[in-house]
Amino acid sequence: MTKKVQSLLNELKKETLRYKELLDERTKKLTSLKKQIDHELQKEYEKEYPKSLNNQKP
């Protein structure tokens, strides 16, 4: 393999790793946001439908 090809392969490897790290960071951020939204929705639901109402039998 020529030095040029080897250099390009190394660059590709570095960029691939960098891309994976960025993707992992974004995935963590999106997961965190989703959990926050779920938590807020759960709080709203519990306000609208208190446990006392949920425990009543029809």
C-alpha distance matrix in Angstrom:
0.0 3.8 6.6 8.2 6.3 6.5 10.0 11.0 10.3 12.4 14.9 15.3 16.0 18.5 20.2 20.5 22.2 24.4 25.4 26.3 28.4 30.2 30.9 32.3 34.5 35.9 36.6 38.6 40.5 41.4 42.4 44.6 46.2 47.0 48.6 50.7 51.8 52.7 54.7 56.6 57.4 58.6 60.9 62.3 62.9 64.8 66.9 67.9 68.5 69.7 69.6 73.4 73.1 70.4 72.6 75.5 76.2 77.2
3.8 0.0 3.8 5.3 5.3 6.2 8.5 10.0 10.7 12.4 14.3 15.3 16.6 18.5 20.0 21.0 22.7 24.4 25.7 27.1 28.8 30.3 31.5 33.1 34.9 36.2 37.3 39.3 40.9 41.9 43.3 45.3 46.7 47.7 49.5 51.3 52.4 53.6 55.5 57.2 58.1 59.6 61.7 63.0 63.8 65.7 67.7 68.7 69.5 70.7 70.8 74.6 74.3 71.7 74.0 77.0 77.8 78.8
6.6 3.8 0.0 3.8 5.5 5.0 6.0 8.5 9.8 10.4 12.1 14.1 15.2 16.4 18.2 19.7 21.0 22.4 24.1 25.6 27.0 28.5 30.0 31.5 33.0 34.5 35.9 37.6 39.1 40.4 41.8 43.6 45.1 46.3 48.0 49.6 50.9 52.2 53.9 55.6 56.8 58.2 60.1 61.5 62.5 64.3 66.1 67.3 68.2 69.4 69.5 73.3 73.2 70.7 73.0 76.0 77.0 78.0
8.2 5.3 3.8 0.0 3.8 5.4 5.0 6.2 8.6 9.9 10.5 12.2 14.2 15.4 16.5 18.2 20.0 21.0 22.3 24.3 25.8 26.9 28.3 30.2 31.6 32.8 34.3 36.3 37.5 38.6 40.3 42.1 43.3 44.6 46.5 48.1 49.2 50.6 52.5 53.9 55.0 56.6 58.5 59.7 60.8 62.8 64.5 65.5 66.6 67.9 68.2 72.0 71.7 69.2 71.7 74.6 75.6 76.5
6.3 5.3 5.5 3.8 0.0 3.8 5.4 5.1 6.1 8.6 9.8 10.4 12.2 14.2 15.2 16.2 18.3 19.8 20.7 22.4 24.3 25.6 26.6 28.4 30.2 31.3 32.5 34.6 36.1 37.0 38.5 40.5 41.8 42.8 44.7 46.5 47.5 48.7 50.7 52.3 53.2 54.7 56.8 58.0 58.9 60.9 62.8 63.7 64.6 65.9 66.2 69.9 69.5 67.0 69.4 72.3 73.2 74.0
6.5 6.2 5.0 5.4 3.8 0.0 3.8 5.5 5.1 6.2 8.6 9.8 10.5 12.4 14.3 15.2 16.6 18.4 19.9 21.1 22.7 24.4 25.6 27.0 28.8 30.3 31.4 33.2 34.9 36.1 37.3 39.2 40.8 41.9 43.5 45.3 46.6 47.7 49.5 51.3 52.3 53.7 55.7 57.1 58.0 59.8 61.7 62.9 63.7 64.8 64.9 68.7 68.5 65.9 68.2 71.2 72.2 73.2
10.0 8.5 6.0 5.0 5.4 3.8 0.0 3.8 5.4 5.1 6.2 8.6 9.9 10.7 12.3 14.2 15.5 16.5 18.3 20.0 21.3 22.6 24.2 25.8 27.2 28.7 30.2 31.9 33.2 34.6 36.1 37.8 39.2 40.5 42.2 43.8 45.1 46.5 48.2 49.8 51.0 52.5 54.3 55.7 56.8 58.6 60.3 61.6 62.5 63.7 63.9 67.7 67.6 65.2 67.5 70.5 71.6 72.7
11.0 10.0 8.5 6.2 5.1 5.5 3.8 0.0 3.8 5.4 5.0 6.1 8.6 9.9 10.5 12.1 14.2 15.2 16.2 18.2 19.9 20.9 22.2 24.2 25.7 26.7 28.2 30.2 31.5 32.5 34.2 36.1 37.3 38.4 40.4 42.0 43.0 44.4 46.3 47.8 48.8 50.5 52.4 53.6 54.7 56.6 58.4 59.4 60.4 61.7 62.1 65.8 65.5 63.1 65.6 68.5 69.5 70.4
10.3 10.7 9.8 8.6 6.1 5.1 5.4 3.8 0.0 3.8 5.4 5.0 6.2 8.7 9.9 10.4 12.3 14.2 15.1 16.4 18.4 19.9 20.8 22.5 24.4 25.7 26.7 28.7 30.3 31.3 32.6 34.7 36.1 37.1 38.8 40.7 41.8 42.9 44.8 46.6 47.5 48.9 51.0 52.3 53.2 55.1 57.0 58.1 58.8 60.1 60.2 64.0 63.7 61.2 63.5 66.5 67.4 68.4
12.4 12.4 10.4 9.9 8.6 6.2 5.1 5.4 3.8 0.0 3.8 5.4 5.0 6.2 8.6 9.8 10.7 12.3 14.2 15.4 16.7 18.4 19.9 21.1 22.8 24.5 25.7 27.2 28.9 30.3 31.6 33.2 34.9 36.1 37.6 39.4 40.8 42.0 43.6 45.4 46.6 47.9 49.8 51.3 52.3 54.0 55.9 57.2 58.0 59.1 59.2 63.0 62.9 60.4 62.7 65.8 66.8 68.0
14.9 14.3 12.1 10.5 9.8 8.6 6.2 5.0 5.4 3.8 0.0 3.8 5.4 5.1 6.2 8.5 9.9 10.5 12.1 14.2 15.4 16.4 18.1 19.9 21.1 22.5 24.1 25.9 27.1 28.4 30.1 31.7 33.0 34.4 36.2 37.7 38.9 40.4 42.1 43.6 44.8 46.4 48.2 49.5 50.7 52.5 54.2 55.4 56.4 57.6 58.0 61.7 61.6 59.2 61.7 64.7 65.8 66.9
15.3 15.3 14.1 12.2 10.4 9.8 8.6 6.1 5.0 5.4 3.8 0.0 3.8 5.5 5.2 6.0 8.6 9.8 10.4 12.2 14.2 15.2 16.2 18.2 19.9 20.9 22.2 24.3 25.7 26.6 28.2 30.2 31.4 32.5 34.4 36.1 37.1 38.4 40.4 41.9 42.9 44.5 46.5 47.7 48.7 50.6 52.4 53.5 54.4 55.7 56.0 59.8 59.4 57.0 59.5 62.4 63.4 64.3
16.0 16.6 15.2 14.2 12.2 10.5 9.9 8.6 6.2 5.0 5.4 3.8 0.0 3.8 5.5 5.1 6.2 8.6 9.9 10.6 12.4 14.3 15.3 16.5 18.5 20.1 21.0 22.7 24.5 25.7 26.8 28.8 30.4 31.4 33.0 34.9 36.2 37.3 39.0 40.8 41.9 43.2 45.2 46.7 47.6 49.3 51.3 52.5 53.2 54.3 54.4 58.2 58.1 55.5 57.8 60.9 61.9 63.0
18.5 18.5 16.4 15.4 14.2 12.4 10.7 9.9 8.7 6.2 5.1 5.5 3.8 0.0 3.8 5.4 5.2 6.1 8.6 9.9 10.6 12.3 14.2 15.3 16.6 18.4 19.9 21.3 22.8 24.4 25.7 27.2 28.9 30.3 31.8 33.3 34.8 36.2 37.7 39.4 40.7 42.1 43.8 45.3 46.5 48.2 49.9 51.3 52.2 53.2 53.5 57.2 57.2 54.9 57.2 60.3 61.5 62.7
20.2 20.0 18.2 16.5 15.2 14.3 12.3 10.5 9.9 8.6 6.2 5.2 5.5 3.8 0.0 3.8 5.4 5.0 6.0 8.5 9.8 10.4 12.1 14.1 15.2 16.4 18.1 19.9 21.0 22.3 24.1 25.7 26.9 28.3 30.2 31.6 32.8 34.3 36.1 37.5 38.7 40.3 42.1 43.4 44.6 46.4 48.1 49.3 50.3 51.6 52.0 55.7 55.5 53.3 55.8 58.7 59.9 61.0
20.5 21.0 19.7 18.2 16.2 15.2 14.2 12.1 10.4 9.8 8.5 6.0 5.1 5.4 3.8 0.0 3.8 5.4 5.1 6.2 8.7 9.9 10.5 12.3 14.3 15.4 16.3 18.4 20.0 20.9 22.3 24.3 25.7 26.7 28.5 30.3 31.4 32.6 34.5 36.2 37.1 38.6 40.6 41.9 42.9 44.7 46.6 47.7 48.5 49.8 50.0 53.8 53.5 51.1 53.5 56.5 57.5 58.5
22.2 22.7 21.0 20.0 18.3 16.6 15.5 14.2 12.3 10.7 9.9 8.6 6.2 5.2 5.4 3.8 0.0 3.8 5.4 5.1 6.2 8.7 9.8 10.5 12.4 14.3 15.2 16.6 18.5 20.0 21.0 22.7 24.5 25.7 27.0 28.9 30.4 31.5 33.0 34.9 36.1 37.3 39.2 40.8 41.8 43.4 45.3 46.7 47.4 48.4 48.6 52.3 52.3 49.9 52.2 55.2 56.4 57.7
24.4 24.4 22.4 21.0 19.8 18.4 16.5 15.2 14.2 12.3 10.5 9.8 8.6 6.1 5.0 5.4 3.8 0.0 3.8 5.4 5.1 6.2 8.6 9.9 10.7 12.4 14.2 15.5 16.7 18.4 20.0 21.3 22.8 24.4 25.9 27.3 28.8 30.3 31.8 33.3 34.8 36.2 37.9 39.3 40.6 42.3 43.9 45.3 46.4 47.4 47.8 51.5 51.5 49.3 51.7 54.8 56.1 57.3
25.4 25.7 24.1 22.3 20.7 19.9 18.3 16.2 15.1 14.2 12.1 10.4 9.9 8.6 6.0 5.1 5.4 3.8 0.0 3.8 5.4 5.1 6.1 8.6 9.9 10.6 12.1 14.3 15.4 16.4 18.1 20.0 21.1 22.3 24.3 25.8 26.9 28.4 30.2 31.6 32.7 34.4 36.2 37.4 38.6 40.5 42.2 43.3 44.4 45.6 46.1 49.8 49.6 47.3 49.9 52.8 54.0 55.0
26.3 27.1 25.6 24.3 22.4 21.1 20.0 18.2 16.4 15.4 14.2 12.2 10.6 9.9 8.5 6.2 5.1 5.4 3.8 0.0 3.8 5.4 5.0 6.1 8.6 9.9 10.3 12.3 14.3 15.2 16.2 18.3 19.9 20.8 22.4 24.4 25.6 26.6 28.4 30.3 31.3 32.6 34.6 36.1 37.0 38.7 40.7 41.9 42.6 43.7 43.9 47.7 47.6 45.1 47.5 50.5 51.7 52.8
28.4 28.8 27.0 25.8 24.3 22.7 21.3 19.9 18.4 16.7 15.4 14.2 12.4 10.6 9.8 8.7 6.2 5.1 5.4 3.8 0.0 3.8 5.4 5.1 6.2 8.7 9.8 10.7 12.5 14.3 15.3 16.6 18.6 20.0 21.2 22.8 24.5 25.8 27.1 28.9 30.4 31.6 33.3 34.9 36.1 37.6 39.4 40.9 41.8 42.7 42.9 46.7 46.8 44.5 46.8 49.9 51.3 52.7
30.2 30.3 28.5 26.9 25.6 24.4 22.6 20.9 19.9 18.4 16.4 15.2 14.3 12.3 10.4 9.9 8.7 6.2 5.1 5.4 3.8 0.0 3.8 5.4 5.1 6.2 8.5 10.0 10.6 12.3 14.2 15.4 16.6 18.4 20.1 21.3 22.7 24.3 25.8 27.2 28.6 30.3 31.8 33.2 34.6 36.3 37.8 39.2 40.4 41.4 42.0 45.7 45.6 43.6 46.1 49.1 50.6 51.7
30.9 31.5 30.0 28.3 26.6 25.6 24.2 22.2 20.8 19.9 18.1 16.2 15.3 14.2 12.1 10.5 9.8 8.6 6.1 5.0 5.4 3.8 0.0 3.8 5.4 5.2 6.1 8.6 9.9 10.5 12.1 14.2 15.3 16.3 18.3 20.0 21.0 22.3 24.2 25.8 26.8 28.3 30.3 31.5 32.6 34.5 36.2 37.3 38.3 39.6 40.0 43.8 43.5 41.2 43.8 46.7 48.0 49.0
32.3 33.1 31.5 30.2 28.4 27.0 25.8 24.2 22.5 21.1 19.9 18.2 16.5 15.3 14.1 12.3 10.5 9.9 8.6 6.1 5.1 5.4 3.8 0.0 3.8 5.5 5.1 6.2 8.7 9.9 10.5 12.3 14.3 15.3 16.5 18.5 20.0 21.0 22.5 24.5 25.7 26.8 28.7 30.4 31.4 32.9 34.8 36.2 37.0 37.9 38.1 41.9 41.9 39.5 41.9 45.0 46.3 47.6
34.5 34.9 33.0 31.6 30.2 28.8 27.2 25.7 24.4 22.8 21.1 19.9 18.5 16.6 15.2 14.3 12.4 10.7 9.9 8.6 6.2 5.1 5.4 3.8 0.0 3.8 5.4 5.2 6.3 8.7 9.9 10.7 12.5 14.4 15.5 16.8 18.6 20.1 21.2 22.9 24.5 25.8 27.3 28.9 30.3 31.8 33.4 35.0 36.0 36.9 37.4 41.1 41.2 39.1 41.6 44.6 46.3 47.6
35.9 36.2 34.5 32.8 31.3 30.3 28.7 26.7 25.7 24.5 22.5 20.9 20.1 18.4 16.4 15.4 14.3 12.4 10.6 9.9 8.7 6.2 5.2 5.5 3.8 0.0 3.8 5.4 5.0 6.1 8.5 9.8 10.5 12.2 14.2 15.3 16.5 18.3 19.9 21.1 22.5 24.2 25.8 27.0 28.4 30.2 31.7 33.0 34.2 35.4 36.1 39.8 39.6 37.6 40.3 43.2 44.8 45.8
36.6 37.3 35.9 34.3 32.5 31.4 30.2 28.2 26.7 25.7 24.1 22.2 21.0 19.9 18.1 16.3 15.2 14.2 12.1 10.3 9.8 8.5 6.1 5.1 5.4 3.8 0.0 3.8 5.4 5.2 6.0 8.5 9.9 10.5 12.3 14.2 15.3 16.3 18.2 20.0 21.0 22.3 24.4 25.7 26.7 28.5 30.3 31.5 32.4 33.5 34.0 37.7 37.5 35.2 37.8 40.7 42.1 43.2
38.6 39.3 37.6 36.3 34.6 33.2 31.9 30.2 28.7 27.2 25.9 24.3 22.7 21.3 19.9 18.4 16.6 15.5 14.3 12.3 10.7 10.0 8.6 6.2 5.2 5.4 3.8 0.0 3.8 5.5 5.1 6.1 8.7 9.9 10.6 12.4 14.3 15.3 16.4 18.5 20.0 21.0 22.6 24.5 25.6 27.0 28.8 30.4 31.2 32.0 32.3 36.1 36.2 34.0 36.4 39.5 41.1 42.5
40.5 40.9 39.1 37.5 36.1 34.9 33.2 31.5 30.3 28.9 27.1 25.7 24.5 22.8 21.0 20.0 18.5 16.7 15.4 14.3 12.5 10.6 9.9 8.7 6.3 5.0 5.4 3.8 0.0 3.8 5.4 5.1 6.3 8.7 10.0 10.7 12.4 14.3 15.4 16.7 18.4 20.0 21.3 22.8 24.3 25.9 27.3 28.9 30.1 31.0 31.8 35.4 35.5 33.7 36.3 39.2 41.0 42.3
41.4 41.9 40.4 38.6 37.0 36.1 34.6 32.5 31.3 30.3 28.4 26.6 25.7 24.4 22.3 20.9 20.0 18.4 16.4 15.2 14.3 12.3 10.5 9.9 8.7 6.1 5.2 5.5 3.8 0.0 3.8 5.4 5.1 6.2 8.6 9.8 10.5 12.2 14.2 15.4 16.4 18.2 20.0 21.1 22.3 24.3 25.8 27.0 28.2 29.5 30.3 33.9 33.6 31.7 34.5 37.3 38.9 39.9
42.4 43.3 41.8 40.3 38.5 37.3 36.1 34.2 32.6 31.6 30.1 28.2 26.8 25.7 24.1 22.3 21.0 20.0 18.1 16.2 15.3 14.2 12.1 10.5 9.9 8.5 6.0 5.1 5.4 3.8 0.0 3.8 5.4 5.1 6.2 8.7 9.9 10.5 12.3 14.3 15.3 16.4 18.4 20.0 20.9 22.5 24.5 25.8 26.5 27.5 28.0 31.7 31.6 29.4 32.0 34.9 36.5 37.7
44.6 45.3 43.6 42.1 40.5 39.2 37.8 36.1 34.7 33.2 31.7 30.2 28.8 27.2 25.7 24.3 22.7 21.3 20.0 18.3 16.6 15.4 14.2 12.3 10.7 9.8 8.5 6.1 5.1 5.4 3.8 0.0 3.8 5.4 5.2 6.3 8.7 9.9 10.6 12.4 14.3 15.3 16.7 18.5 19.9 21.2 22.8 24.6 25.5 26.2 26.8 30.5 30.7 28.8 31.3 34.4 36.3 37.7
46.2 46.7 45.1 43.3 41.8 40.8 39.2 37.3 36.1 34.9 33.0 31.4 30.4 28.9 26.9 25.7 24.5 22.8 21.1 19.9 18.6 16.6 15.3 14.3 12.5 10.5 9.9 8.7 6.3 5.1 5.4 3.8 0.0 3.8 5.4 5.1 6.2 8.6 9.8 10.6 12.3 14.1 15.4 16.6 18.3 20.0 21.2 22.7 24.1 25.2 26.2 29.8 29.7 28.1 30.9 33.7 35.6 36.7
47.0 47.7 46.3 44.6 42.8 41.9 40.5 38.4 37.1 36.1 34.4 32.5 31.4 30.3 28.3 26.7 25.7 24.4 22.3 20.8 20.0 18.4 16.3 15.3 14.4 12.2 10.5 9.9 8.7 6.2 5.1 5.4 3.8 0.0 3.8 5.4 5.1 6.1 8.5 9.9 10.5 12.2 14.2 15.3 16.3 18.3 20.0 21.1 22.1 23.4 24.3 27.9 27.5 25.6 28.5 31.2 32.9 33.9
48.6 49.5 48.0 46.5 44.7 43.5 42.2 40.4 38.8 37.6 36.2 34.4 33.0 31.8 30.2 28.5 27.0 25.9 24.3 22.4 21.2 20.1 18.3 16.5 15.5 14.2 12.3 10.6 10.0 8.6 6.2 5.2 5.4 3.8 0.0 3.8 5.4 5.0 6.1 8.6 9.8 10.4 12.3 14.2 15.1 16.4 18.4 20.0 20.6 21.5 22.0 25.7 25.7 23.7 26.3 29.3 31.1 32.5
50.7 51.3 49.6 48.1 46.5 45.3 43.8 42.0 40.7 39.4 37.7 36.1 34.9 33.3 31.6 30.3 28.9 27.3 25.8 24.4 22.8 21.3 20.0 18.5 16.8 15.3 14.2 12.4 10.7 9.8 8.7 6.3 5.1 5.4 3.8 0.0 3.8 5.4 5.0 6.2 8.6 9.8 10.6 12.4 14.2 15.4 16.7 18.5 19.8 20.5 21.5 25.1 25.2 23.8 26.5 29.3 31.5 32.9
51.8 52.4 50.9 49.2 47.5 46.6 45.1 43.0 41.8 40.8 38.9 37.1 36.2 34.8 32.8 31.4 30.4 28.8 26.9 25.6 24.5 22.7 21.0 20.0 18.6 16.5 15.3 14.3 12.4 10.5 9.9 8.7 6.2 5.1 5.4 3.8 0.0 3.8 5.4 5.2 6.1 8.5 9.9 10.6 12.2 14.2 15.4 16.6 18.0 19.4 20.8 24.3 23.8 22.5 25.5 28.0 30.1 31.0
52.7 53.6 52.2 50.6 48.7 47.7 46.5 44.4 42.9 42.0 40.4 38.4 37.3 36.2 34.3 32.6 31.5 30.3 28.4 26.6 25.8 24.3 22.3 21.0 20.1 18.3 16.3 15.3 14.3 12.2 10.5 9.9 8.6 6.1 5.0 5.4 3.8 0.0 3.8 5.5 5.1 6.1 8.6 9.9 10.4 12.2 14.3 15.3 16.0 17.3 18.2 21.8 21.4 19.6 22.5 25.2 27.0 28.2
54.7 55.5 53.9 52.5 50.7 49.5 48.2 46.3 44.8 43.6 42.1 40.4 39.0 37.7 36.1 34.5 33.0 31.8 30.2 28.4 27.1 25.8 24.2 22.5 21.2 19.9 18.2 16.4 15.4 14.2 12.3 10.6 9.8 8.5 6.1 5.0 5.4 3.8 0.0 3.8 5.5 5.1 6.3 8.7 9.8 10.6 12.5 14.4 15.2 15.7 16.5 20.1 20.3 18.8 21.5 24.3 26.6 28.1
56.6 57.2 55.6 53.9 52.3 51.3 49.8 47.8 46.6 45.4 43.6 41.9 40.8 39.4 37.5 36.2 34.9 33.3 31.6 30.3 28.9 27.2 25.8 24.5 22.9 21.1 20.0 18.5 16.7 15.4 14.3 12.4 10.6 9.9 8.6 6.2 5.2 5.5 3.8 0.0 3.8 5.4 5.1 6.3 8.6 9.9 10.7 12.5 14.1 15.0 16.7 20.0 19.9 19.0 22.0 24.5 26.9 28.1
57.4 58.1 56.8 55.0 53.2 52.3 51.0 48.8 47.5 46.6 44.8 42.9 41.9 40.7 38.7 37.1 36.1 34.8 32.7 31.3 30.4 28.6 26.8 25.7 24.5 22.5 21.0 20.0 18.4 16.4 15.3 14.3 12.3 10.5 9.8 8.6 6.1 5.1 5.5 3.8 0.0 3.8 5.4 5.0 6.1 8.6 9.8 10.6 12.0 13.7 15.4 18.7 17.9 16.9 20.2 22.4 24.5 25.3
58.6 59.6 58.2 56.6 54.7 53.7 52.5 50.5 48.9 47.9 46.4 44.5 43.2 42.1 40.3 38.6 37.3 36.2 34.4 32.6 31.6 30.3 28.3 26.8 25.8 24.2 22.3 21.0 20.0 18.2 16.4 15.3 14.1 12.2 10.4 9.8 8.5 6.1 5.1 5.4 3.8 0.0 3.8 5.4 5.0 6.2 8.6 9.9 10.3 11.3 12.3 15.8 15.5 14.1 17.1 19.7 21.9 23.2
60.9 61.7 60.1 58.5 56.8 55.7 54.3 52.4 51.0 49.8 48.2 46.5 45.2 43.8 42.1 40.6 39.2 37.9 36.2 34.6 33.3 31.8 30.3 28.7 27.3 25.8 24.4 22.6 21.3 20.0 18.4 16.7 15.4 14.2 12.3 10.6 9.9 8.6 6.3 5.1 5.4 3.8 0.0 3.8 5.4 5.1 6.3 8.8 9.9 10.1 11.8 15.0 15.2 14.6 17.4 19.9 22.6 24.0
62.3 63.0 61.5 59.7 58.0 57.1 55.7 53.6 52.3 51.3 49.5 47.7 46.7 45.3 43.4 41.9 40.8 39.3 37.4 36.1 34.9 33.2 31.5 30.4 28.9 27.0 25.7 24.5 22.8 21.1 20.0 18.5 16.6 15.3 14.2 12.4 10.6 9.9 8.7 6.3 5.0 5.4 3.8 0.0 3.8 5.4 5.1 6.3 8.5 9.9 12.5 15.3 14.7 14.6 17.8 19.7 22.3 23.2
62.9 63.8 62.5 60.8 58.9 58.0 56.8 54.7 53.2 52.3 50.7 48.7 47.6 46.5 44.6 42.9 41.8 40.6 38.6 37.0 36.1 34.6 32.6 31.4 30.3 28.4 26.7 25.6 24.3 22.3 20.9 19.9 18.3 16.3 15.1 14.2 12.2 10.4 9.8 8.6 6.1 5.0 5.4 3.8 0.0 3.8 5.4 5.1 5.9 8.1 10.2 13.1 12.0 11.4 14.8 16.7 19.0 19.8
64.8 65.7 64.3 62.8 60.9 59.8 58.6 56.6 55.1 54.0 52.5 50.6 49.3 48.2 46.4 44.7 43.4 42.3 40.5 38.7 37.6 36.3 34.5 32.9 31.8 30.2 28.5 27.0 25.9 24.3 22.5 21.2 20.0 18.3 16.4 15.4 14.2 12.2 10.6 9.9 8.6 6.2 5.1 5.4 3.8 0.0 3.8 5.5 5.0 5.2 7.2 10.2 10.1 9.7 12.6 14.8 17.7 19.1
66.9 67.7 66.1 64.5 62.8 61.7 60.3 58.4 57.0 55.9 54.2 52.4 51.3 49.9 48.1 46.6 45.3 43.9 42.2 40.7 39.4 37.8 36.2 34.8 33.4 31.7 30.3 28.8 27.3 25.8 24.5 22.8 21.2 20.0 18.4 16.7 15.4 14.3 12.5 10.7 9.8 8.6 6.3 5.1 5.4 3.8 0.0 3.8 5.6 5.7 9.0 11.0 10.9 11.7 14.6 16.2 19.3 20.4
67.9 68.7 67.3 65.5 63.7 62.9 61.6 59.4 58.1 57.2 55.4 53.5 52.5 51.3 49.3 47.7 46.7 45.3 43.3 41.9 40.9 39.2 37.3 36.2 35.0 33.0 31.5 30.4 28.9 27.0 25.8 24.6 22.7 21.1 20.0 18.5 16.6 15.3 14.4 12.5 10.6 9.9 8.8 6.3 5.1 5.5 3.8 0.0 3.8 6.2 9.6 11.2 9.7 10.7 14.1 15.0 17.7 18.1
68.5 69.5 68.2 66.6 64.6 63.7 62.5 60.4 58.8 58.0 56.4 54.4 53.2 52.2 50.3 48.5 47.4 46.4 44.4 42.6 41.8 40.4 38.3 37.0 36.0 34.2 32.4 31.2 30.1 28.2 26.5 25.5 24.1 22.1 20.6 19.8 18.0 16.0 15.2 14.1 12.0 10.3 9.9 8.5 5.9 5.0 5.6 3.8 0.0 3.8 6.5 8.1 6.4 7.0 10.4 11.5 14.2 14.9
69.7 70.7 69.4 67.9 65.9 64.8 63.7 61.7 60.1 59.1 57.6 55.7 54.3 53.2 51.6 49.8 48.4 47.4 45.6 43.7 42.7 41.4 39.6 37.9 36.9 35.4 33.5 32.0 31.0 29.5 27.5 26.2 25.2 23.4 21.5 20.5 19.4 17.3 15.7 15.0 13.7 11.3 10.1 9.9 8.1 5.2 5.7 6.2 3.8 0.0 3.8 5.4 5.6 6.7 9.0 10.7 14.0 15.6
69.6 70.8 69.5 68.2 66.2 64.9 63.9 62.1 60.2 59.2 58.0 56.0 54.4 53.5 52.0 50.0 48.6 47.8 46.1 43.9 42.9 42.0 40.0 38.1 37.4 36.1 34.0 32.3 31.8 30.3 28.0 26.8 26.2 24.3 22.0 21.5 20.8 18.2 16.5 16.7 15.4 12.3 11.8 12.5 10.2 7.2 9.0 9.6 6.5 3.8 0.0 3.8 5.3 4.9 6.1 8.8 12.0 14.4
73.4 74.6 73.3 72.0 69.9 68.7 67.7 65.8 64.0 63.0 61.7 59.8 58.2 57.2 55.7 53.8 52.3 51.5 49.8 47.7 46.7 45.7 43.8 41.9 41.1 39.8 37.7 36.1 35.4 33.9 31.7 30.5 29.8 27.9 25.7 25.1 24.3 21.8 20.1 20.0 18.7 15.8 15.0 15.3 13.1 10.2 11.0 11.2 8.1 5.4 3.8 0.0 3.8 5.4 5.3 6.7 10.4 12.8
73.1 74.3 73.2 71.7 69.5 68.5 67.6 65.5 63.7 62.9 61.6 59.4 58.1 57.2 55.5 53.5 52.3 51.5 49.6 47.6 46.8 45.6 43.5 41.9 41.2 39.6 37.5 36.2 35.5 33.6 31.6 30.7 29.7 27.5 25.7 25.2 23.8 21.4 20.3 19.9 17.9 15.5 15.2 14.7 12.0 10.1 10.9 9.7 6.4 5.6 5.3 3.8 0.0 3.8 5.4 5.5 8.7 10.2
70.4 71.7 70.7 69.2 67.0 65.9 65.2 63.1 61.2 60.4 59.2 57.0 55.5 54.9 53.3 51.1 49.9 49.3 47.3 45.1 44.5 43.6 41.2 39.5 39.1 37.6 35.2 34.0 33.7 31.7 29.4 28.8 28.1 25.6 23.7 23.8 22.5 19.6 18.8 19.0 16.9 14.1 14.6 14.6 11.4 9.7 11.7 10.7 7.0 6.7 4.9 5.4 3.8 0.0 3.8 5.6 8.0 10.0
72.6 74.0 73.0 71.7 69.4 68.2 67.5 65.6 63.5 62.7 61.7 59.5 57.8 57.2 55.8 53.5 52.2 51.7 49.9 47.5 46.8 46.1 43.8 41.9 41.6 40.3 37.8 36.4 36.3 34.5 32.0 31.3 30.9 28.5 26.3 26.5 25.5 22.5 21.5 22.0 20.2 17.1 17.4 17.8 14.8 12.6 14.6 14.1 10.4 9.0 6.1 5.3 5.4 3.8 0.0 3.8 6.4 9.5
75.5 77.0 76.0 74.6 72.3 71.2 70.5 68.5 66.5 65.8 64.7 62.4 60.9 60.3 58.7 56.5 55.2 54.8 52.8 50.5 49.9 49.1 46.7 45.0 44.6 43.2 40.7 39.5 39.2 37.3 34.9 34.4 33.7 31.2 29.3 29.3 28.0 25.2 24.3 24.5 22.4 19.7 19.9 19.7 16.7 14.8 16.2 15.0 11.5 10.7 8.8 6.7 5.5 5.6 3.8 0.0 3.8 6.5
76.2 77.8 77.0 75.6 73.2 72.2 71.6 69.5 67.4 66.8 65.8 63.4 61.9 61.5 59.9 57.5 56.4 56.1 54.0 51.7 51.3 50.6 48.0 46.3 46.3 44.8 42.1 41.1 41.0 38.9 36.5 36.3 35.6 32.9 31.1 31.5 30.1 27.0 26.6 26.9 24.5 21.9 22.6 22.3 19.0 17.7 19.3 17.7 14.2 14.0 12.0 10.4 8.7 8.0 6.4 3.8 0.0 3.8
77.2 78.8 78.0 76.5 74.0 73.2 72.7 70.4 68.4 68.0 66.9 64.3 63.0 62.7 61.0 58.5 57.7 57.3 55.0 52.8 52.7 51.7 49.0 47.6 47.6 45.8 43.2 42.5 42.3 39.9 37.7 37.7 36.7 33.9 32.5 32.9 31.0 28.2 28.1 28.1 25.3 23.2 24.0 23.2 19.8 19.1 20.4 18.1 14.9 15.6 14.4 12.8 10.2 10.0 9.5 6.5 3.8 0.0
